[in-house]
Amino acid sequence: MARPATAYRALGVGADERAVGVIAGAYALLPLFAAVPLGRRTDRGRCAPLLVVGVVLISAGCALSGLAGSLASLAVWSGVMGLGHLCFVIGGQSIVARRSAPEDQDRNFGHFTIGVSLGQLMGPVAAGLFVSGQGDEMARTSALALLAAAATGAVACTSLWRIEDRTAVRGAASEPSGKAPVLGILRTRGVGAGIFISLAVLSATDVLTAYLPVIGEERGIAPGVVGLLLSLRAAATIACRLVMTPMLRLLGRTVLLTVTCLTGGLLCAGIALPVPVWALAVMLSALGFCLGVGQPLSMTTVVRAAPDGARSTALALRLTGNRLGQVAAPASAGLVAGLVGTAAPFVMLGVLLLLAGVLGARGPGRTGTDETEDAGTERRDAEGSGTEGAGAEGSGTVGPPGRPVI
């Protein structure tokens, strides 16, 4: 909700397109430098404090952005929001990794990202309900949207006490201490591939959201229809994550990741073709479904491949890659569009996803605690977990009996 509201707030106080881009880039700037230290801190301690810090920074950044009266202060508070988001995501992903049995990681990361997708689906709509007018009117209404976003984020504090109880010292002690070098983590088979796959999927989502309105303008598609097309994409992503478990049972994680990345690459490149609106809707729905696989499975790929005691650091490196993609992909897309045409960025994204599919085909790395490439039937049978680990919504996770985790 806050990201589009921040852009409207900047426009309302006199920003041009370049200034809006700088303010948006500030969101990703601080996390580039803070991700690895925060990941190392989480490897050595508890996750819950990082969640508290994240919620506070997000809510404070939203509120202060709503009160900011200059572009410089907007850029600063946008950076604070980005840092808060980084804290929250590292803490949340680390909790899922620690509190999930190996055969349940794909499912639980899928559930975690469903929450993200729902926010991405509802947040821009909610911001649009607040923002209206031009100039001073836009500045005032966007400030209200940012204050509402701050209040909404603060509601998360009401549930943090539950997480604190579940992830106390026992959760932190489950992984041996140590400080694996960053280059050593990146060279571990599977970590680099997982980071690149996540970067490719997130870049495709971001550029698609930014450039589909441009395509619509060129082809005479009304803005309302473009918004509906983007909503179809987001809804398909949520639907994909709801059926992640049966797809993993049927195909296995390596095949599923490879097929969806390759198919997504072809669909992304196909958007550049002058197809009718109904065909574009079908392609975007299929593309959204394919993109829904990459994020949760790339998390599992990184967690399983990372050395013991460095999993939060590896997840932080994955988030750093995501931030690099959020900065570089739109800039590259703008350069390509200016030189070749507005359809060219979709071809570029298609190539990026095809490369991700090739890397996904290599399979994840192997660690001492997980020597299986896929979360398939053979592993569950060998461990004696039957079908409960991936089939039952509240079973199979590491935690007190009768208390479902995540």
C-alpha positions as CSV (number, residue, x, y, z in Angstrom):
1,M,0.0,0.0,0.0
2,A,2.8,2.4,0.9
3,R,4.9,2.0,-2.3
4,P,2.4,3.5,-4.7
5,A,1.2,6.0,-2.1
6,T,4.8,7.2,-1.7
7,A,5.1,7.8,-5.5
8,Y,1.8,9.8,-5.4
9,R,3.0,11.8,-2.4
10,A,6.2,12.6,-4.3
11,L,4.2,13.8,-7.3
12,G,2.0,15.8,-5.1
13,V,4.9,17.8,-3.7
14,G,6.4,18.5,-7.1
15,A,8.5,15.6,-8.1
16,D,9.2,14.7,-11.7
17,E,9.6,11.1,-13.0
18,R,13.3,11.1,-12.3
19,A,12.8,12.2,-8.7
20,V,10.1,9.5,-8.2
21,G,12.7,6.9,-9.5
22,V,15.3,8.1,-7.0
23,I,12.8,7.9,-4.1
24,A,11.8,4.4,-5.2
25,G,15.4,3.4,-5.5
26,A,16.1,4.6,-1.9
27,Y,13.8,1.9,-0.7
28,A,16.3,-0.7,-2.0
29,L,19.5,1.1,-1.1
30,L,19.9,0.5,2.6
31,P,19.0,-3.2,2.4
32,L,21.9,-3.7,-0.1
33,F,24.4,-2.9,2.8
34,A,22.4,-4.2,5.8
35,A,21.2,-7.6,4.5
36,V,24.3,-9.7,5.3
37,P,25.0,-8.3,8.8
38,L,21.4,-8.8,9.7
39,G,21.5,-12.4,8.4
40,R,24.6,-13.2,10.4
41,R,23.0,-11.7,13.5
42,T,20.0,-13.9,13.0
43,D,22.1,-17.0,12.5
44,R,23.6,-16.4,16.0
45,G,20.4,-15.5,17.8
46,R,16.6,-15.4,17.8
47,C,14.4,-14.2,14.9
48,A,11.6,-12.6,16.8
49,P,13.4,-9.4,17.7
50,L,14.2,-8.7,14.1
51,L,10.4,-9.0,13.3
52,V,9.6,-6.4,16.0
53,V,12.3,-4.0,14.6
54,G,10.9,-4.5,11.1
55,V,7.3,-3.7,12.0
56,V,8.4,-0.6,13.9
57,L,10.5,0.7,11.0
58,I,7.9,0.0,8.4
59,S,5.1,1.7,10.3
60,A,7.4,4.6,11.3
61,G,8.6,5.0,7.7
62,C,5.0,5.1,6.4
63,A,3.9,7.6,9.0
64,L,6.9,9.9,8.5
65,S,6.5,9.7,4.7
66,G,3.0,10.9,5.1
67,L,4.2,13.9,7.2
68,A,7.2,14.7,5.0
69,G,7.1,17.9,3.1
70,S,10.2,17.6,0.9
71,L,11.5,15.2,-1.6
72,A,14.8,14.6,0.4
73,S,12.9,13.6,3.5
74,L,10.6,11.3,1.4
75,A,13.7,9.5,0.1
76,V,15.0,9.1,3.6
77,W,11.8,7.7,5.0
78,S,11.4,5.4,1.9
79,G,14.8,4.0,2.8
80,V,13.6,3.4,6.4
81,M,10.6,1.5,5.0
82,G,12.9,-0.6,2.9
83,L,15.2,-1.4,5.9
84,G,12.1,-2.4,7.9
85,H,10.9,-4.6,5.2
86,L,14.3,-6.3,5.0
87,C,14.3,-6.9,8.8
88,F,10.9,-8.4,8.7
89,V,11.5,-10.7,5.8
90,I,14.8,-12.0,7.1
91,G,13.2,-12.7,10.4
92,G,10.1,-14.3,8.9
93,Q,11.9,-16.5,6.4
94,S,14.4,-17.6,9.1
95,I,11.5,-18.7,11.3
96,V,10.0,-20.7,8.5
97,A,13.3,-22.4,7.8
98,R,14.0,-23.2,11.5
99,R,10.5,-24.3,12.4
100,S,9.8,-26.5,9.4
101,A,10.8,-30.1,8.8
102,P,12.8,-30.5,5.6
103,E,9.9,-32.1,3.7
104,D,7.6,-29.2,4.8
105,Q,9.8,-26.3,3.8
106,D,8.3,-25.9,0.3
107,R,4.8,-25.9,1.6
108,N,5.5,-23.5,4.5
109,F,7.4,-21.1,2.4
110,G,4.5,-21.2,-0.1
111,H,2.1,-20.3,2.7
112,F,4.4,-17.5,3.8
113,T,4.5,-16.0,0.3
114,I,0.7,-16.3,0.0
115,G,0.6,-13.5,2.6
116,V,3.0,-11.5,0.5
117,S,0.9,-12.0,-2.6
118,L,-2.4,-11.0,-0.8
119,G,-0.7,-7.8,0.3
120,Q,0.5,-7.1,-3.2
121,L,-3.0,-7.7,-4.5
122,M,-4.9,-5.6,-1.9
123,G,-2.4,-2.9,-1.1
124,P,-2.4,-0.9,-4.3
125,V,-6.2,-1.1,-4.5
126,A,-6.4,0.2,-0.9
127,A,-4.0,3.1,-1.8
128,G,-6.1,3.9,-4.8
129,L,-9.2,4.3,-2.6
130,F,-7.4,7.1,-0.7
131,V,-5.5,8.9,-3.5
132,S,-7.3,11.4,-5.7
133,G,-6.9,14.7,-7.4
134,Q,-3.8,16.5,-8.5
135,G,-1.2,18.8,-6.9
136,D,-2.1,19.7,-3.3
137,E,-5.1,17.4,-3.3
138,M,-2.9,14.5,-4.3
139,A,-0.4,15.4,-1.7
140,R,-3.1,15.5,1.0
141,T,-4.8,12.2,0.0
142,S,-1.6,10.3,-0.5
143,A,-0.5,11.4,3.0
144,L,-3.7,9.9,4.4
145,A,-2.9,6.7,2.5
146,L,0.5,6.5,4.0
147,L,-0.8,7.1,7.5
148,A,-3.4,4.4,7.0
149,A,-0.6,2.1,5.8
150,A,1.3,2.9,9.0
151,A,-1.7,2.0,11.1
152,T,-2.2,-1.2,9.2
153,G,1.4,-2.2,9.6
154,A,1.2,-1.5,13.4
155,V,-1.6,-4.1,13.7
156,A,1.1,-6.8,13.1
157,C,2.5,-6.0,16.6
158,T,-0.6,-7.7,18.1
159,S,0.6,-11.1,16.9
160,L,4.4,-10.9,17.5
161,W,4.1,-12.2,21.1
162,R,3.1,-15.6,19.7
163,I,6.2,-15.8,17.5
164,E,8.4,-14.8,20.5
165,D,7.2,-17.8,22.4
166,R,7.8,-20.3,19.6
167,T,11.2,-19.1,18.5
168,A,13.0,-18.6,21.7
169,V,16.5,-19.8,22.4
170,R,15.7,-23.4,21.4
171,G,15.1,-22.3,17.8
172,A,18.3,-20.3,17.7
173,A,20.3,-23.2,19.1
174,S,19.1,-25.6,16.5
175,E,21.9,-24.5,14.1
176,P,25.6,-24.5,15.0
177,S,27.3,-21.2,15.4
178,G,29.9,-20.1,12.9
179,K,30.7,-17.4,10.4
180,A,30.9,-18.8,6.9
181,P,32.5,-16.4,4.5
182,V,30.1,-14.8,2.0
183,L,32.0,-16.0,-1.0
184,G,32.0,-19.5,0.4
185,I,28.2,-19.4,0.8
186,L,27.7,-18.0,-2.7
187,R,30.0,-20.8,-4.2
188,T,27.9,-23.5,-2.5
189,R,26.1,-25.4,-5.2
190,G,22.4,-24.3,-5.2
191,V,22.8,-21.0,-3.4
192,G,23.8,-19.0,-6.5
193,A,21.1,-20.6,-8.6
194,G,18.4,-19.9,-5.9
195,I,19.5,-16.3,-5.7
196,F,19.4,-15.9,-9.5
197,I,16.0,-17.6,-9.9
198,S,14.5,-15.3,-7.2
199,L,16.1,-12.3,-8.8
200,A,14.7,-13.3,-12.2
201,V,11.1,-13.9,-10.9
202,L,11.0,-10.7,-8.9
203,S,12.4,-8.7,-11.8
204,A,9.7,-10.1,-14.1
205,T,7.0,-9.2,-11.6
206,D,8.3,-5.6,-11.1
207,V,8.9,-4.8,-14.7
208,L,5.6,-6.4,-15.7
209,T,3.8,-4.1,-13.3
210,A,5.6,-1.0,-14.4
211,Y,5.5,-1.6,-18.2
212,L,2.2,-3.3,-18.9
213,P,0.4,0.2,-18.6
214,V,2.8,1.4,-21.3
215,I,1.9,-1.5,-23.6
216,G,-1.7,-0.9,-22.9
217,E,-1.4,2.8,-23.8
218,E,0.3,1.8,-27.1
219,R,-2.4,-0.8,-28.0
220,G,-5.4,1.3,-26.9
221,I,-6.2,-0.8,-23.8
222,A,-8.0,1.2,-21.1
223,P,-6.2,1.8,-17.8
224,G,-9.1,-0.1,-16.0
225,V,-8.5,-3.1,-18.2
226,V,-4.8,-3.0,-17.5
227,G,-5.5,-2.9,-13.8
228,L,-7.7,-6.0,-14.2
229,L,-5.0,-7.8,-16.1
230,L,-2.5,-7.1,-13.4
231,S,-5.0,-8.4,-10.8
232,L,-5.4,-11.6,-12.8
233,R,-1.7,-12.1,-12.7
234,A,-1.6,-11.6,-8.9
235,A,-4.6,-13.9,-8.3
236,A,-3.0,-16.6,-10.4
237,T,0.2,-16.3,-8.3
238,I,-1.9,-16.9,-5.1
239,A,-3.7,-19.8,-6.7
240,C,-0.4,-21.4,-7.6
241,R,0.9,-21.3,-4.1
242,L,-2.4,-22.8,-2.8
243,V,-1.8,-25.9,-4.9
244,M,2.0,-26.1,-4.3
245,T,1.9,-29.3,-2.3
246,P,0.1,-31.5,-4.9
247,M,2.3,-30.1,-7.7
248,L,5.4,-31.0,-5.7
249,R,4.1,-34.5,-5.2
250,L,3.4,-34.9,-8.9
251,L,6.5,-33.4,-10.4
252,G,9.1,-32.9,-7.7
253,R,10.7,-29.6,-6.9
254,T,13.5,-29.6,-9.5
255,V,11.1,-30.4,-12.4
256,L,8.5,-28.0,-11.2
257,L,10.9,-25.1,-10.8
258,T,12.5,-25.7,-14.2
259,V,9.2,-26.1,-16.1
260,T,7.6,-23.0,-14.6
261,C,10.7,-20.8,-15.3
262,L,11.0,-22.0,-18.9
263,T,7.3,-21.6,-19.5
264,G,7.2,-18.2,-17.8
265,G,10.1,-17.1,-20.0
266,L,8.2,-18.0,-23.2
267,L,5.0,-16.3,-21.9
268,C,6.9,-13.2,-20.9
269,A,8.4,-12.9,-24.3
270,G,5.0,-13.6,-25.9
271,I,3.6,-10.4,-24.3
272,A,5.6,-8.5,-26.8
273,L,3.4,-9.9,-29.6
274,P,0.3,-7.8,-30.7
275,V,-2.3,-10.2,-29.3
276,P,-5.9,-9.4,-28.5
277,V,-6.9,-8.5,-25.0
278,W,-8.5,-11.9,-24.2
279,A,-5.3,-13.7,-25.3
280,L,-3.2,-11.2,-23.2
281,A,-5.4,-12.1,-20.2
282,V,-4.8,-15.8,-20.7
283,M,-1.1,-15.3,-21.1
284,L,-0.8,-13.1,-17.9
285,S,-2.9,-15.6,-15.9
286,A,-0.6,-18.4,-17.0
287,L,2.5,-16.2,-16.4
288,G,1.3,-15.3,-12.9
289,F,0.8,-19.0,-12.1
290,C,4.4,-19.8,-13.3
291,L,5.9,-16.9,-11.4
292,G,4.2,-18.1,-8.2
293,V,6.5,-21.1,-8.0
294,G,9.9,-19.3,-8.1
295,Q,9.9,-17.3,-4.9
296,P,9.0,-20.1,-2.3
297,L,11.1,-22.8,-4.1
298,S,14.1,-20.5,-4.4
299,M,13.9,-20.0,-0.6
300,T,14.0,-23.7,0.0
301,T,16.8,-24.1,-2.6
302,V,18.9,-21.6,-0.7
303,V,18.1,-22.9,2.8
304,R,18.9,-26.5,1.8
305,A,22.1,-25.7,0.0
306,A,23.5,-23.3,2.6
307,P,26.1,-24.5,5.1
308,D,24.9,-25.2,8.6
309,G,24.8,-22.1,10.7
310,A,24.6,-19.8,7.7
311,R,21.1,-20.2,6.5
312,S,19.8,-16.8,7.6
313,T,22.9,-15.3,6.0
314,A,22.1,-17.2,2.8
315,L,18.5,-15.9,2.8
316,A,19.9,-12.4,3.4
317,L,22.1,-12.8,0.3
318,R,19.0,-13.9,-1.6
319,L,17.2,-10.7,-0.5
320,T,20.3,-8.7,-1.6
321,G,19.9,-10.2,-5.0
322,N,16.3,-9.3,-5.0
323,R,17.1,-5.7,-4.2
324,L,19.7,-5.6,-7.0
325,G,17.1,-6.9,-9.4
326,Q,14.6,-4.2,-8.2
327,V,17.2,-1.5,-9.0
328,A,18.8,-2.9,-12.1
329,A,15.8,-4.5,-13.9
330,P,13.6,-1.4,-14.2
331,A,16.7,0.7,-15.2
332,S,17.7,-1.9,-17.9
333,A,14.1,-2.2,-19.1
334,G,13.9,1.6,-19.5
335,L,17.2,1.6,-21.5
336,V,16.1,-1.3,-23.7
337,A,12.6,0.3,-24.2
338,G,14.2,3.6,-25.2
339,L,16.5,2.0,-27.7
340,V,14.3,-0.8,-29.2
341,G,10.7,-0.2,-28.2
342,T,8.4,-0.7,-25.3
343,A,7.8,-4.4,-26.1
344,A,11.6,-5.2,-25.8
345,P,11.7,-5.4,-22.0
346,F,9.4,-8.3,-22.0
347,V,11.7,-10.2,-24.4
348,M,14.6,-9.3,-22.0
349,L,12.7,-10.7,-19.1
350,G,11.8,-13.8,-21.1
351,V,15.5,-14.5,-21.6
352,L,16.2,-13.9,-17.9
353,L,13.6,-16.5,-16.9
354,L,14.9,-19.0,-19.5
355,L,18.3,-18.7,-17.9
356,A,16.7,-19.2,-14.5
357,G,15.0,-22.4,-15.8
358,V,18.4,-23.7,-17.0
359,L,19.9,-23.1,-13.6
360,G,16.9,-24.7,-11.9
361,A,17.4,-27.8,-13.9
362,R,20.7,-28.4,-12.2
363,G,18.9,-29.1,-9.0
364,P,19.7,-27.8,-5.5
365,G,22.8,-28.4,-3.6
366,R,23.3,-31.1,-0.9
367,T,23.8,-30.4,2.7
368,G,24.6,-32.7,5.7
369,T,21.0,-32.5,6.9
370,D,19.3,-32.8,3.5
371,E,20.7,-35.3,1.0
372,T,17.7,-35.4,-1.2
373,E,17.3,-33.3,-4.3
374,D,13.5,-33.4,-4.4
375,A,10.8,-33.3,-1.7
376,G,9.4,-36.5,-3.3
377,T,7.7,-39.6,-2.1
378,E,11.0,-41.5,-1.6
379,R,12.2,-39.1,1.1
380,R,9.0,-39.1,3.0
381,D,8.8,-42.9,2.9
382,A,12.4,-43.2,4.0
383,E,11.8,-41.0,7.0
384,G,8.6,-42.7,7.9
385,S,6.5,-39.6,7.6
386,G,4.1,-41.1,5.0
387,T,1.9,-38.5,3.4
388,E,1.4,-36.4,6.5
389,G,4.4,-34.2,6.1
390,A,3.2,-32.5,2.9
391,G,-0.4,-33.3,3.0
392,A,-1.8,-32.2,6.3
393,E,-1.9,-28.5,6.8
394,G,-1.0,-28.5,10.5
395,S,1.3,-31.5,10.8
396,G,4.8,-32.4,10.1
397,T,6.4,-29.2,11.3
398,V,8.9,-28.9,14.1
399,G,7.2,-27.6,17.2
400,P,5.1,-28.4,20.1
401,P,2.4,-31.0,19.5
402,G,-1.0,-29.6,18.5
403,R,0.4,-26.2,17.7
404,P,0.7,-25.6,14.0
405,V,3.7,-23.5,12.9
406,I,3.4,-20.7,10.3
